[in-house]
Amino acid sequence: MTTAPSPTIPIFDGHNDTLTELAPLKPGGREFLTRSDTGHLDLPRARAGGFSGGIFAICVPHTQASFANLAQELVVTDAGYEIPPRPPCDPNQARQFTTAAMATLFRLVTEAAGQIEVVRSAADLTRCLDQDILAVVLHLEGAEPIDPALDALYVFYEAGLRSLGITWSRPNLFGHGVPFKFPSSPDTGPGLTDAGRALVRACNQIGIMIDLAHLNERGFWDVAQLSDAPLVVTHTAVHQLCPSARNLTDRQLDAVGETDGIVGVTFYVGDLRPDGRGDADASLALIVEHVDYIAHRIGVEHVAFGSDFDGAPIPAELKDVTGLPRLVQALRERGYDDEALHKIAHQNWTRVLRQTWR
């Protein structure tokens, strides 16, 4: 195992579920401003790991308990596994949960007294990274809280929403998410609905980044045809290395590169391991392999981190956000120089967000 050097490269991460975990899912949820022994991410551990900011997701659960029941529904097959397809989410519940989660974030910002900021522009993001303020990009993982007329989209934009995943791994009014299945192609159903196409056009118009994570392949190609912004997948991995339904085929990777987009490599072991197993007994080399594949195929300018902190099992060698310097060191040992590491760690994300937010 490599030793952890002092973090010197600021890291902007493409996806975490910390805000969803901090929302009122259960009484007395864990803290963010004080160091915790649970979960992957809080402010003190972020400081220790060089985590300077990221895309903080709100993902509406099916129950007010948690997402934990997913693991209980796992069906092991001869070839791998699958979880029964998720049913649609109630839009009223989705809006209620999203409003509560946003309120949690805004209270945190107030309590943090200048240590955290919800960034709404590229200039805000650059300033926060320069001044060591934790930069939070507000993201919806699944468009369930958005109504058919898109009124909520504009309201959430004014509140700070700057990134939107069309689906989680379930269908909604706008498109169809991929199931949790291994091995499987990401081509698992129909593409965007008419409402989904209108949503893409509206996001382009007002400057909200569209995230294609969890969206099925036909939906991916619908967005590629419609959108005038770089293609972005915030947390995924390489299908050629791990044939999970969640991962991108070579053809999809090529499309991301051709639009000057970005792929955030997930730390979720089940989408990294060639056998698809969710065991945390895995090394940082798994993440490095997927970063390396993408960098060699479409260029180092189009790969970054998309951890899925607080949303999925990650390699035990990483442990939590404090392990990020070890990951940077592992990439350095693979041959990535400082210029490439700065691109992967934060510059690629800031470029794409600047292009998308206009």
N, C-alpha and C positions, 0 to 999 in steps of 0.2 A: 504494500500500500504506500502511495506517495504521501509525504508529509505536507501539511497545509502551510503554504507561505503566507505572509501578510498580504491581505487583499489590496491591490494597487489599481486594478481595473474596475471601474464602476460597472455594475451589471443591471441592465433593464430586462425584465423577464416578461415573456409574452402571455403567460396565463397562470393565475392561481385562483383557488377557490376559498381563500381565507375569509373574504367578506361574507360569503354564503355561510361559512361556519360561525362567524361572529353574529350573524343575524339571529333574531329570536327563534331559533329552531328548538331550543330546549332551555329551561330555566338555568340561570347562572352560567351561561356560556363563557368560554375562556377569554382572558384579557388579551389585548394587543399591545398596549403601551408598556406593560411589564413583561419580563421574561417568563416564559411558560415551559413546562416540561412536556407538554402535549402538542400535537400538530407539528407543522413544519415552519411556520412563519409568524413572527411578531416583530415589533420595532427593535428591541435590543438585539435579537438574533440577526435581523436584517443588517444592522450596523456592523456586527461582527463578521458577517459574510460578504460584505461589499455589495449588498443588494440595495441599489439606489432608487428603484422604482419598478413598476410593472403594470400589467393589465389585470385589474381586479374584477373578477367575474361575480355576477349575481345569477345563480341558476336555481330555478324554482323546483323544490322537491315535490314528490307526490303526496307526502305526508308531512306533518309538522314535526316528525321525529328526526329523520335523517335519510341519507341515501343508503344506509347500511343494509337494508333488506335486499339490495341488488345481489350481494354476495350469497345470500341465502337462497336465491332463485337460480343460481348457477347450475346448468345442466352439463355434465361432462359426457362427451361423445368419444367414439373410438379415435377420431382424428384430433379432437381438441375440446372446445367448449362453446356454449352459447347461453345467453340469457334471454328469456322470452321477450318479444318486442314490447317496449314501453307504450302504454296507451297515451292518448293526448292528455294535456294538462288543462284544468279549468281556467279560462282566461281571467275570471274575477279573482280567483285565488292567486293567480300569477301577479296581477297588478297589486293586490294587497301585500303580498310577500315582498315584491320589488320595492314598493314604497317604504316598507319597514326597513329593508336592508340599506336603502339609500340614506334613510334617516340615521341608521347606525353609523354609517361612514361619516356623515356630516358632523355628528356628535363627536366622533373620534378626532376629526380635524380640529374642532374647537378645543377639545381637551389637550391635544398635542401641542398647542400654543406655538405654532410655526414650524414644527418638525415634520408635518405631513401636509401635502397640498393636492387637491383634485385639479389636475391639469386640463385645460380646455383649449390650448393652442400649442403649436410647436415651440413658440418663444417661451411659454410657461415651462414646458418640458426641459428645454435647454437650461433655463435659469435654475430649475430645481436640481438638475444633475450637477451644475457648476457650484451651487451653494449648499450641497449636502442636505437638501430637503427631500424626504421620501415622496416621489412622484407617483400619484395614483391616477391611472386612466380607468374611468368607469366603463364597465362592459356588461352587456346582457348576454348570457350564454343560453340562447334560445329566445325567439321573438314572441313567446306566449303573452307577455304583458302588452303587446302592441295590438291595437284594435284595427279592424278592416279599413277604416277611414284614415288611419295613420296619425290621428290626433295625438295619441300618447307618445309617438315618436318625437314629435316636435316639443312636447312638454318635457320629456326626458332629456332631449338635447339641451334645452335651456337650463336644466338642472345639472348638466355636465356630462351626459352620455356622449362618448366619442368612439365607441367600438361596439359592434353588434354581431353576435353569432346568429345566423338565421334559424338554426335548429340545435337542440341537444339531441341525444339518441332516442328521439320519438317524433312522431309526425305532429305538425301544427298547421295553422291556417296558411302558412307560407311555403312549406316544403317538407321534406322527409329526411329524418336523421338515420344514420346507419345503426344497425343493431350492435350489441356487444357480442361478437362472434369470431371464432378462430378455428380453422382457417376460413377465410371468406374474402371474396372480392368486395370492394366498396360499391359496386354496381348492384344495389339492392332494392331498387324501386323507382317510381316515377320522379320527374324533376320538379322544378319550382311550379307553384300554382300561379294563376294570374295575379293574386295578391302578393305573392313572393316577388314577381317581376316588378310590380309597382313599388315594393319595399326597396329593392335594389336601386331603382332609379331615384327614389327619394333620398336614400343614403348618399348616393353620389352627389346629388344636388346640394345637400346641406353640409356635407363633409363629415360623415360618420364612416369609419372603417368597417368594411364587411369582412367577417371572419367565416371561413369555410370549414372550420373544424366541426366534426360530427355530421356534416351534411353529406348525403350520399353522392355518388359519382355523377349521376345525371344532373343533380342540382348544381354540382361544381361546374359542369360544362355550360349550364344555363347562365350562371353568373359570369363565367368567362366570356360568353357571347354578349352579355348585356352591359357589363360594367366598364367604365372608362378609368377605373382606378387600378393600382397594382393588386394582383391576387394575393391574398393573405390566408395562411392557415396557422393559427396561433399555437396549437399544441397537437402534434401528430408525429409520425415517424415514417420509415421507409418500408413499403409493402414488400419489396424485393428481399429485405432482410428479416421481416416479421410479417407474415401474411394475415394480419388482423384487418377486419372490415374498416377500422378507424384509420388505417394508414394509407399513404398516397402511392399510387402507381408511378412508374417512371414517366409515363405520358403526362400525368398531372404535375409532377415535379417540373418537367420541361415547360409546361404552360406557366407555372409560377415564375420561373426564370425569365421567360420571354416577355412578361409584363413588368419586369423589374420588381417583382413581389418578394415575399419572404415566407420561409417555413420555420416555425418555432418547434424545435425538437423537444418532445415530451420526455419527462423523466419516469413516466409510468412503466414499470418493468414489463407488464403484460403486452405492451405495444413495442417493446424493445427486444425481448428475448426471442430467438428463433423458434423456440417451442411454445411461445405464447403464454407461458406460466406466469402467474402473478407473484411468484416468490420474491421477497425482498433480498434474498441471498444472491446478490448480483453485483458486479463490479461497475465502476465508472467507465470501464472500457466499452460497455454496451452503448452508453450515450455517445462516446467518442466515435464509435463505428458509424452510427447514423448521421452524426454531424459530418463526418469525413465523406460518406457516400454522397450526401447532398452537395457539399462543397466541391467535390470533384465532378459531379454531374452538371450542376447549373451555376457554380461559382460561389466563392466564399461570401460574396455580397448578398446572397440570398438565403443564408442560414443563420439561425440565432437560437436562443433558448426559449422554450415554452413549457416550463417545469411541470405544471399541474400540482404545485405545492398545495397541501391540504385537500386534495381531491383524489389522490390515488397513491398506492404503494410505490415508493421510490427505492433505488438501490441502498442497501444498508450502509455501504461505504460512504454514501453522500450524507445520509442521516436526516438532514434538514438544511435550511438555508445557510447555516454556518459552514457547510461543506462545499460551497461554491468555489472558494479558492482552490480546493483540491481538484475540482473539475477543470478549472482554467489551467492548472499545472499539468493535468493529464493531456490536455490539448497541446500545451507547449511541448511536452515530451513527444507528442505525435509529429511535431514539426511545424506547428503554427507559430509564426513570429508575432511581435507586438502589434503590428499593423493589422494582421488578420484577427488577432484576439480581440482588439478593440471593436472591429466590425461585428464579430459574433456576439460580443458581450453587450453592446449598446448602440453602436453607430448604425447598424442596419435597421434597427427598429426606429430610431429617430428619423432616418431618411424616409422610410415608408410612411410613417405617421405624418411627416411634413408634406409629402406628396398627396396624401389622402385628405388631410384636413384643409389643404389649400391655404 
